[in-house]
Amino acid sequence: MSEPLSQICPPDSPEALFRIFMAECQDGIFATDTQGVILMANRSAEHWLFHNASPVSGRHFGELFDPMQTATLNTMLDAMHHGIRPPLRELLVDGAQGTILTVQLSAFPVHDDSGVLVGAGFVARDITRSKQVEAELDFERNRFRLAVEAAPLALLMVDENGRIELANKALETMFGFSADEMIGQSMEMLLPDHLRAHHAGLRHDFFSKPAFRQLGHGRELLGQTRSGALIQLEIALAPIRTHSGNAVIAAIADISERKTQLNALHEREVRYRSVIESVPDGFLIIHRDGRITVSNPAYSRMSGYSRRELLQLNVATLNATDNQQLITNRIQNVLLQGYERFETAHRRKDGSVWPVEVTVCLIPSLDELFVFVRDLTELKLLEEERRQAEQQIRIMAWHDYLTRLPNRWLLIDRLRQALSAARRNHTYGALLFIDIDHFKWLNDSLGHEMGDLLLIQVSRRLLENIRAEDTAARFGGDEFVVMLTGLSDNMATALEQGRQTGNKLLRALNIPYQLRTHLYRCTPSIGITLFQDDEDTDAIFRRADRAMYLVKSSGRNAVHMHEHAA
């Protein structure tokens, strides 16, 4: 922010902590007057949304966004001029190093004490990574993560007698009641008739029995709007102490909307405390030497440590992969640069490890570091699932589904590479075309399942009797091809090497096969040709195929070499 924090409030006050939290949050936040002139912007907005343009305050947002995005912002401003809260929008903005970022933008009107619109607040979240994952994976697997990111937020404060003491604008929008209609009334007015008595009992237990407070996070509740419509809610509860006694803050809906409301509730300590206690991301405050001074319940749930245990630890204890020197270097870098974001892994109290994204911000006035910890477990699982799916697709595209040998297309690709190497090294290669004799009889008499078992065993024997640098492939049906590379530079010697391999395979394939309860014996017909300076791969296959059919026509179960001119 352009105005020094020390001129707003004492640096050690709760208000200062709250302002700093908003200023240093990962989302970009900026405010404008009614004409779109920027009045303030937090660190994240200046860094990645406005690319450190100087100055930011006092400039119209039309100077910082391209015309397409400016039109969207003007539309959102115009909606607020007409008393309409604009819906969430998605913008494409320029990122670092020529990248394009997808930004989710929400806006809310700012009124003076008389209710006159005096400006607008905007909250921008970089959702590029989420959009990439969304585009690559099935929506069904991502619906819960996307629902959390897109859900609205509402806040209300209730005393221990159930009377509503605070209701924000989002709550008014959600239920259709004005704040004046809700303040002082029983909070059960927001529930269906058949749930009110039961909920009143739960509320009494929440205040009187500490064990029930553990149920205050992620709880589902059925609400009822002014029109009578039923809505499903998810709430997080945080007990507080006010000047009038015990109370509870209920945060309803998602993180993005909750953070929008933080801008409107920034001057009250009770609201600051409730939001910090309710956010699902882990939040720590650490000293420059790594000692943890503040932690929120979300990180306790992630790590398995209680808040008291965390306050006795150094942040290096939580890191599962980085050594002390790297952690020290990162802290020093944040002290110099003011900000850093990176991925690492943290270790829970039980010793298990989970992946996290860590964002660290320096708070100079406090000489402390704010650390935001986001659990990446689900995202990493989705990325690994995508990687495995891509690998499986590659295997299926280039390999035979039954034998797992290279298929015709991969063999042709390798033959082209082998031809280039043969011409370059002046050596020969050989292609052996192998056909299983009387294979149709096996399928017709014993069934295709037995035929498949035979093909699998043939493929294994081929692999067992050739070199690692050679290739065995299934060409189709009962036809196999073996490609030998790096043979002699002398044609006669290369012919002998090819013949020796062919005879070796002939003997291996003549050994009887055990097909379940059947002991089956079959023979191969093998045709061989050399290659070196051929330009046409089809010609090589035709020569080997003709040599193989000469074996077929002369009685099968033999090896025939294509005659090459000396």
N, C-alpha and C positions, 0 to 999 in steps of 0.2 A: 504494500500500500504506500501511496505517496506521502500521507500524513504520518509523522513519527508517532509510534504507539505511546511513548512516554507522555505526549501532550494530550492523549485521550483519557488515560487512566493509569494509576500506579502499575508498574511492571509486575508486581507480585499479586495483583488482585485477580479474583475469579473472572472479572470482565475481560481483563487483559488476556488471560489464558484462553478464554472463549474466542476473542477476536483473532488471536494467533492461530488457534485451531482452524478457524475458517480461512484465514489468509494462507495457511500452509497446506490446506487439504489438496488432494491429488486432482480434484476437478477444478476447471477454470471458472472463476466467478468474477463478473463485472457488473457495474450498475451504470445506467444512463439517465439523463433527464428525459422529458417527454418528447424531445426532438431527436434523440439518438446520440447526443453528445455524451461521451464516456466520463463519468464522475470518479470512478475508482475501479481498480482491477487487482485481483490477488496475484501472488507470485506465479501460480500455475498458468493463469490466463496470459500474463505477460510473457512467460517463457515459451509455451508451446502453441498458444492460440494467436498471439500477436507478434511472435518471433522477436521479442525484446525491442520492439519499435519504441523509440523514445522521442518525445514523451507520449504516454498513452492517454492519461487524463487530459481532458479538454479537446480531444479530437473526436470527430464524428466517426461512428463505426463504419461508415461508407469508405473511409480512407484505409481501413485495416482489413476489410473483407472484399472479395471480388463482387461484381454487380449481382450475380445470382444469389449469393448469400445475403447481401444487403437487402434484397427484395424480401427474403424470408423474415429478416429481423424487422423490417418496416411493417410487414403483415402482422407480426406478433405485437408490435407497439400499437398498431391501429386497433387490434382486437381489445387491448387493454384500455384504449381511449373510449371504446364503446362498452366498457364494463365487463368484457368477456376475458376470462383467463385462458390464454392460448394453450393448445395441446402441445405435447412434446414434439419437437421437430428433429430431423436428422440433416446435418450439413456435411458437405465435402469441403475440407480446407487443406491448404498446403502445409505439409509437415517438413521435417528436417530432411536434407539431402534429396530433395525432389520427390519425396513420398506424398501420397494423398491420404489424409486422415478422415475417418468417418466420426463425426461428433454428434452426440445426442444433446440437444439444447432444450432446456426448460426455462420458462420465464414467469415472473410474478409481478403484479403491480405494487408500487409503493405509494401510499397515501399520507397526507399530513393529518394533523389532529382533527381537521374539519372534514376529512374524507375526500379531499380533492387529490386527484392523481398528480403526483409531483415527479414521478420517474418510474423506472423499471429495473428489476434485478434479473440477471441471466446466469444460469449454471450450465456449464458445458462439460460433458464427460467424453473422453476419448474411448470410443467403443470399436476402434478399428479391429483389434484382435478378436473381439467377440463376433464381429460381423464376418471375419474370415472363417472362423470355426463354424458359424451358423451356415455359411454358404457351402461348406465342405461336408458337413455331417447331416444326418437325418434330423428333421425338426423335432421329431418325437423324443430323441435322446437329449435334446437341449431345452425342452419346454420349461423345466423347473428353473434352470439358471437364467433363461431369458425373462421368465415371469418375475423373478426377484429383481432383475435390473430395471424392469419397466413398471413395477407396481407403484401406486401413489403412497403418500405419507400423511398422517394426521396425528395431532397431539391433543390430549386433554389431561387436566390435573383434577384429581378427585380426593376429597378428604376422607377420613376413616369412617364417616357417617354416610358416605356415598354421594355427597353433594359435589356437583361440578364447580370447580373454581376457575378453570381455564379451558377455553375451547378456541382452536385456531381456525384460520380460513379454510384450510384443507378439510377439517372436520365438518365445517358448515357445508362445503360442497359435497362431501361424501354422504351426509345424512339429510341435508335439505333444511335443517334448522339454523336460525341465526344464533350467534353467540349469546345475545341478550336473552333469547328463549331458553338456552341451555344452562347458563350460569345460575347456580343456586338450586337447580333441580336435581333429582336423583338420576345417577348415570344409567339406571335401568330403563329410563325412557328410551334409550337407544337400542333396546333388546325386544324381541317378541314377548307377548304376554306370558307364554308358557315357560319361558326361561328366567323370568325376572326373580322369582322367589329363590330358585336354585342358585342364581348368580349372586344374590345378596348374601347367601350363606357362604359361598366361596370367598367373597370379598371380606367377610368377617374373619374367616380362617386366615386369609392372607395377612391381615394386620395383627391378629392375636397369636398365630402359630408360625414361628420362624420357618419350620420345615416346609410349609406351603409356599414360601417365597421362591423355592427352587423351581416351582412350576410357572414362574412368571415370564419365561422366555419362550418364544415360538409357540405360544398357545393359540388354538383356534377357537373362534367364537362366532356365533351367528348374530348379526345385527339387523335392525329394521329401520328403514328410512322414514321420513315424514310421510311419504306417499304410501307406505305400507310394504314396499318392496323389501325382500330379505337379501342381505349381502353377507358373504362369508369373509370374516376378518382374521388376520393374524396379528397378534399383539405382543409387545414386550413391556414388562412392568418394572418400574424402579421405585422403591420406597424412598421418601425424602422426609425431611423435617422442616416445616415452615414456622413462621412466627405464631401461627394459630394452632399448631399441633402437627400430628402425623398426617401424611398425604402420600399419594402415589401418582407418578407420571406414567401414562400409557402412550407408547409410541405405536401407531397403527400404520401398516403398509410398508413401503420399501425404502431402501437407503437413499435413492436419488431424491425422492420427495421429502424425506426426512431432512436431508441436507439443505434443500430449498427452504424449509421452515427454519433452519438454524439461523439464516440471515435475518429473519423477522424476529427471532427470540433471543438475539445475542446479548442483551443487556441484563438478563435475569439469570442468576447463578443456578436456580433450581432447574431451568430448562437446559442449561449447559450440562449440568450433571446428569440429567436423565438421558440426553442424547449420547453422551460418552459411554454411559452404562449400557445403552441399547444397541449400538452399532455392531453388526456381525463381524466386521473386520477387527483383527487384533490391534491394540493401540498401546504403546509403551512410551514413557518418557525416560531417557537415560542421561546420566551425567557424561561429560566428555571422556571420563576414564572407563566408561562402559557400565557403571553401576545403574541398576534399574531403580527409579524413584517413583514411578506411577505405572500401573497396569490396569486394563479394563477386564470385565468378566469374559468378554469374547476370547481374549488370549488365554485366560485360564481354562476355558472349555477346550480350546485347541491343544494346549500343551499338557493339561492334566495337573499343572501346578496351581495351588491356591494363590490368592493375591499376596498373602503374607510370605509364602515361600518365594515368590518371584521377586519381592522387594529385598530378599537376602542374596540374590544371584547377580552375576555379571552377565551381560548380553553374550559374551563369548561362551558361556556354559550352554546356552540354548542353541548355538550354531553347530550343526552336525558335520559340515564339510570344510569350512574355512579355518585355517590355522590362526593363531593369535596375531601373528604379524600382519596377515591380510586384513583382519578385523581392525587392528590399530590403524593401518593405512587408510581404510575406508573412513574411519572416524576422522582422521586428519584431513582427508579430502573434503568431507562434509564441512569441517570447520573452516576450510579455505574457500570452498565453492558455494556452501550454503544448502546444497541439495544433491541427492543421489538416489537412483532407483536401480535395483538389481534383483536377480533371482538366486536363491540359495536353498538350503534345507535346514529345518530346525528339528531338534530332538525332543520328544516328549519326556515326561517324567518316567514313563514305563520303558524308555529306551527306544521306542519306535521313532521312525523318521518320516517327515512329510515335507513336500515341496512348498515353498512360499515365494511370493513377490514382496520385497521389502522396499519401502520408500522412506528415506530419512531426510528430515528438514532441520536446519539449524535455527534455534530461537536465540538470537544474540542477547536480547534483554534479560533472558533467564540463564544464559550460558548452559543451555541444555539442548538435547536433540529429541525431536518428535519422531517416533518410529511407527509406521503403519505396516501391518503384516496381513497379507491376503493369502488365504489357503488356495493353492493351485492344484490340489489333488485331483479334482474332477477334470480340470482342463488338461492335465498331464495324461490322465487315463484316456481322454478323448483323442489327444494327439497320438498316443501310442496305438490306439485302436485304428486310427487313420493310417498310421505308418504300416501296420501289419496288413491292413486291407490293400494298400497300394502294393506291398510286396507280393501278396497273394495274386493280385491282378497281373503283375509282371510275370510271375511263375506260370500262371494259366495261359498267358499270351505266347510264351516261348517254349513251353514244355507240353509233352503228351500227358493227358489227364490220367491215363491208366498206368503207364510204366514210369512216369516222371522223367523220362529221357527227353533231351532236346527234340523239338518237333521239326517239321520240314523247314519252317521259316528260319529258326535259329541255326539249323544245319547249313542252309544256304548262306546265311550271314557269315558263319565261321569259315565256310569254303572260300568265300571271297577274300577273307583275311589271310587264309592259308595260301591262296594263289599269289597275293602280293608278297608274302614272305618267301615263297618258293622262287619267284622271279628275282627278288632282291638278293637272296642267298645262293641262287643257282643250285638249289636242291630240289628233290622230287617229293611229292606227296602221293598218297594212294587212296582210292575210294573203293570200298567193298560193298557191293549190293547183295543183300542176304534175303532170301525168300524161304519161308517155312513150308516144306513139302506137305501136301495133303491136309492143309490147315482147315479147308472147308469141310472135309470129312469129319474132323474132330468136332467142329461146331454143330454139324448136322446130327452126329451120333450121340455125343455126350452133352451137348448144349453149350451156349455161349459163355456161361460161367466158367466151364472148364477151359474154353478157349482163352479167356482172359487170364486165368491162372497160368497157362502155358506161356503167354506173351510176357507176363511179369517175370517168370523164371528165365526165359530167354534173355530178357534185358539184363538181368543180374549176371548171367554167365558172360555176356558180352563185356560188361564193365570189368569183371574179374580177370579177363584175358587180354586186355589192352593196356597201354601205358596211360598214365595220368594226363599227359599232354594230348592224347588222341580223343576223338569224339565218337560216341555211339548214340544214334538217334533212331527214333521210330518214324519211318517215312509214311506210313499209312497201312491199315489193315495188318497183314502178316509180313510186311516188308520192313526190314531194318537196314540202316546204312552205317558203316564204320569208316571214319576218315582218319588216315594216318598222316602225320606231318613230320617234317624234319628228317626225311629219309636221305639216303646217299645222294651225292651229286652225280654218280655214275648210274646210267639207266639200267644196266644189267644187274648191278648190285641192288638197286631200288626194286627191280622186279622180283628178285629173290626175297627181299625183305617183305614185300607185299604177299608173296606166295606163302612164306613161312607163317605170317599172321593168319592168312586165310585157312591154312591147314590146322593151325592151333584152334581157331574158332570152330572149324568143322568137327574136330575131335570133341571139343567141349559141348557142342550142341547135339552130338550123337548119344551122350549119356542119358539114360532113361530119366523121365520126369515123374515125380510123385504128385499126382493131381487128386488130392483128398485120398479116396480109397483106391484110385486107379493108378497103376504103374504104366505110364505111356511112353512110347519111344517114337521119335520122329527125326527127320533128317532135314538139313538145309541145302539149298542150292546157292552157291556163292560165285558172283562175278566180280572181277577186279580190274581196275584201270589205273594208270599213273596220270598225274597232272604236274605241269610245271609252268608253262607259259601260255596256257589256254586263256582266251579272252571271254569265252562263253561257258558259264557254269552248266547250262542245259546240255551242252555237248559232252561234258564229262559224265553227267548222269546217264545220258543215252548210251555211251560206251560201256559203262558198268552194267547197265540194264541188259544190253545185248549179250554181254559175256555171261550174265546170269541165265538168260533164256537159252543160251547154248547148252548150259548144264542141264536145264529142264528137259530140253529136247533129246539129250543123250543119256537120260536115265536118272538124273537127280543125284543128290548126296555127293557132290564133288565141288572142286574149285576150278575156275577157268580164268586165265589171265587174258585180257585183251591184248592183241598183238600190237606192239608199238614199233614204229620204224626206228632203226638204230641210228 
